[in-house]
Amino acid sequence: MSAPVASEVFRLPPQITFANIVSLRNDGERFIRDDLETPVFSLADLEFSNSAAVALLLGWFRRANRIGKSIVFADIPEDLLNIIKVSGLSDVLPLESGPLETGQ
């Protein structure tokens, strides 16, 4: 797969909290349904990761699978990647290891 282009990216905010997780989930689900061939979620701005972030990614992954779409999670912070690995999901979730292209 070639590197995703940043103009077709859903960027997560610096924190995922109880205050914003529902709206993030809904916004991400709408992004998945958009006309993009392979929606890309960038976690580059995420400053704090916890199991709620993993649950959010897993939910988006399941939603995409239900509608027959592939998605990609890019720019995974190291602490979140560690949680994903410990959870046994590193071979399940579609993780992009390289940086996003700027599309310019």
Rosetta silent file (secondary structure, phi, psi, omega in degrees, C-alpha in Angstrom):
SEQUENCE: MSAPVASEVFRLPPQITFANIVSLRNDGERFIRDDLETPVFSLADLEFSNSAAVALLLGWFRRANRIGKSIVFADIPEDLLNIIKVSGLSDVLPLESGPLETGQ
SCORE:     score description
SCORE:     0.000 S_00000001
   1 L     0.000  134.903  176.625    0.000    0.000    0.000 S_00000001
   2 L   -76.662  160.177 -177.882    1.335    3.459   -0.827 S_00000001
   3 L   -61.943  138.433  179.330    1.489    6.042    1.931 S_00000001
   4 L   -64.367  150.555  177.434   -1.872    7.722    2.605 S_00000001
   5 E   -92.000  130.842 -172.046   -2.341   11.306    1.435 S_00000001
   6 H   -61.586  -24.099 -179.133   -2.944   13.716    4.306 S_00000001
   7 H   -70.738  -13.564 -179.674   -5.853   15.528    2.600 S_00000001
   8 H  -111.958   44.175 -170.565   -7.954   12.366    2.965 S_00000001
   9 E  -126.695  138.335  171.023   -7.330   11.952    6.678 S_00000001
  10 E   -94.759  116.092 -177.430   -9.428   12.061    9.827 S_00000001
  11 E   -97.686  124.080  177.102   -7.161   13.552   12.499 S_00000001
  12 L   -76.135  149.570  179.142   -7.764   12.594   16.085 S_00000001
  13 L   -73.961  173.651 -179.200   -7.483   15.324   18.733 S_00000001
  14 L   -60.607  -29.208 -179.328   -4.722   15.385   21.378 S_00000001
  15 E  -135.578  145.484  171.568   -6.898   13.569   23.912 S_00000001
  16 L  -110.864  117.775 -175.594   -9.700   11.038   23.863 S_00000001
  17 L  -128.604  173.209  175.406  -11.878   11.563   26.922 S_00000001
  18 L   -62.767  -27.570 -179.124  -15.330   10.663   28.181 S_00000001
  19 L   -72.652  -27.623 -175.864  -16.379   14.166   27.087 S_00000001
  20 L  -119.373   -2.976 -173.043  -15.438   13.682   23.421 S_00000001
  21 H   -66.544  -36.870 -178.979  -15.430    9.941   22.731 S_00000001
  22 H   -68.206  -44.248  179.391  -19.062    9.719   21.586 S_00000001
  23 H   -67.474  -36.733  175.391  -18.753   12.622   19.150 S_00000001
  24 H   -61.926  -44.805  179.193  -15.415   11.230   17.900 S_00000001
  25 H   -58.584  -47.190 -178.863  -16.986    7.824   17.341 S_00000001
  26 H   -64.813  -43.857  178.727  -19.865    9.366   15.397 S_00000001
  27 H   -62.525  -41.723  178.512  -17.592   11.641   13.333 S_00000001
  28 H   -64.325  -39.210  178.564  -15.303    8.696   12.534 S_00000001
  29 H   -65.749  -38.022  175.482  -18.231    6.539   11.458 S_00000001
  30 H   -65.014  -40.572  178.945  -19.412    9.297    9.095 S_00000001
  31 H   -61.277  -40.078  178.407  -15.855    9.576    7.732 S_00000001
  32 H   -62.502  -37.875 -178.389  -15.819    5.829    7.048 S_00000001
  33 H   -77.725  -12.970  178.646  -19.059    6.133    5.075 S_00000001
  34 L   -59.940  174.671 -174.862  -17.682    8.997    2.933 S_00000001
  35 L   -80.605   11.435  178.388  -16.674    8.303   -0.649 S_00000001
  36 L   -69.985  140.209  179.561  -13.019    7.733    0.172 S_00000001
  37 L   -64.123  -49.332  178.314  -11.646    4.464   -1.128 S_00000001
  38 L  -134.955   96.006  178.849   -9.644    3.772    2.047 S_00000001
  39 L   -59.044  137.571 -179.276  -10.352    6.171    4.927 S_00000001
  40 E  -117.488  131.128  176.970   -7.216    7.022    6.915 S_00000001
  41 E  -108.960  119.976  178.130   -7.219    7.973   10.582 S_00000001
  42 E   -97.596  130.411  177.689   -4.132    9.882   11.776 S_00000001
  43 L  -107.512   18.386 -175.786   -3.207    9.636   15.429 S_00000001
  44 L   -59.781  -33.143 -177.011   -0.203   11.977   15.082 S_00000001
  45 L   -87.509   -7.058 -176.952   -1.726   14.630   17.356 S_00000001
  46 L   -67.222  119.324 -177.682   -2.754   12.177   20.082 S_00000001
  47 L   -97.450  -26.133 -177.531   -0.845   13.119   23.242 S_00000001
  48 E  -135.338  128.811 -177.960   -2.392   10.691   25.711 S_00000001
  49 L  -121.785  146.097  174.897   -3.499    7.136   24.982 S_00000001
  50 L  -152.095 -173.053 -177.229   -5.466    4.631   26.980 S_00000001
  51 H   -64.832  -23.174  176.672   -7.767    1.679   26.470 S_00000001
  52 H   -64.154  -37.677  177.993  -10.582    4.029   25.398 S_00000001
  53 H   -64.835  -41.169  178.400   -8.505    4.943   22.332 S_00000001
  54 H   -63.669  -43.803  178.957   -8.034    1.257   21.512 S_00000001
  55 H   -61.602  -38.887  178.354  -11.768    0.642   21.898 S_00000001
  56 H   -63.630  -46.901  178.482  -12.495    3.559   19.573 S_00000001
  57 H   -61.640  -43.203  179.697  -10.139    2.229   16.892 S_00000001
  58 H   -63.306  -39.501  177.498  -11.561   -1.253   17.219 S_00000001
  59 H   -62.743  -43.928  177.689  -15.098    0.100   16.883 S_00000001
  60 H   -64.779  -40.273  178.856  -14.214    1.969   13.689 S_00000001
  61 H   -60.964  -45.758  178.937  -12.459   -1.114   12.330 S_00000001
  62 H   -63.985  -41.477  178.756  -15.539   -3.262   12.976 S_00000001
  63 H   -60.932  -45.904  179.514  -17.847   -0.651   11.439 S_00000001
  64 H   -61.048  -43.502  179.098  -15.711   -0.505    8.296 S_00000001
  65 H   -60.469  -39.955 -179.264  -15.690   -4.298    8.034 S_00000001
  66 H   -61.868  -31.164 -179.353  -19.490   -4.409    8.301 S_00000001
  67 L  -102.590    9.235  174.216  -19.850   -2.149    5.292 S_00000001
  68 L    76.863   27.483  179.154  -17.036   -3.790    3.328 S_00000001
  69 L  -110.902  149.689  170.808  -14.476   -0.988    3.561 S_00000001
  70 L   -95.845  142.126  174.158  -10.808   -1.036    4.407 S_00000001
  71 L  -130.024  167.532  179.742   -9.471    1.663    6.722 S_00000001
  72 E  -136.204  138.498  172.330   -5.995    2.568    7.952 S_00000001
  73 E  -107.192  122.125 -175.551   -4.713    3.904   11.264 S_00000001
  74 E  -120.565  163.267  175.846   -1.524    5.950   10.772 S_00000001
  75 L    57.326   47.834 -176.127    0.992    7.814   12.913 S_00000001
  76 L   -74.210  122.273  175.546    0.382    5.612   15.947 S_00000001
  77 L   -63.041  147.739 -175.651    2.032    7.001   19.108 S_00000001
  78 H   -56.986  -40.713 -178.588    4.381    4.524   20.771 S_00000001
  79 H   -66.058  -37.329  177.116    2.365    4.320   24.009 S_00000001
  80 H   -70.281  -39.153  177.525   -0.819    3.471   22.099 S_00000001
  81 H   -59.820  -39.213  177.176    1.041    0.966   19.957 S_00000001
  82 H   -63.352  -41.566  177.492    2.210   -0.754   23.138 S_00000001
  83 H   -63.218  -43.102  179.622   -1.380   -0.984   24.419 S_00000001
  84 H   -61.490  -43.137  179.686   -2.478   -2.402   21.051 S_00000001
  85 H   -65.017  -46.402  179.981    0.310   -4.997   21.149 S_00000001
  86 H   -62.580  -32.425  179.320   -0.430   -6.039   24.742 S_00000001
  87 L   -76.827   -7.408 -179.106   -4.111   -6.339   23.810 S_00000001
  88 L    76.974   21.869 -175.762   -3.207   -8.747   20.995 S_00000001
  89 L  -106.437    2.582 -177.258   -4.646   -6.433   18.347 S_00000001
  90 L   -66.644  -24.092  176.542   -1.514   -5.490   16.409 S_00000001
  91 L   -94.229   -2.769 -178.904   -2.247   -8.192   13.833 S_00000001
  92 L  -101.624  -50.519 -177.117   -5.941   -7.291   13.707 S_00000001
  93 L   -75.228  142.267 -179.662   -6.040   -3.508   13.371 S_00000001
  94 L   -80.464   88.833 -175.613   -4.861   -1.993   10.057 S_00000001
  95 E   -96.944  132.013  176.741   -1.827   -0.033   11.290 S_00000001
  96 E  -100.619  121.645 -175.459    0.319    2.045    8.922 S_00000001
  97 L   -83.824  -26.977 -176.535    3.889    2.261   10.127 S_00000001
  98 L   -85.825  165.128  177.812    5.148    5.003    7.806 S_00000001
  99 L   -73.589  157.577  176.961    4.410    8.728    7.956 S_00000001
 100 L   -74.534  146.394  171.030    1.607   10.271    5.910 S_00000001
 101 E   -79.400  150.509 -178.185    2.418   12.069    2.674 S_00000001
 102 L   -80.643  -16.569  178.423    1.404   15.721    2.638 S_00000001
 103 L    75.798   12.617 -178.366   -0.258   15.495   -0.779 S_00000001
 104 L  -104.445    0.000    0.000    1.428   18.718   -1.926 S_00000001
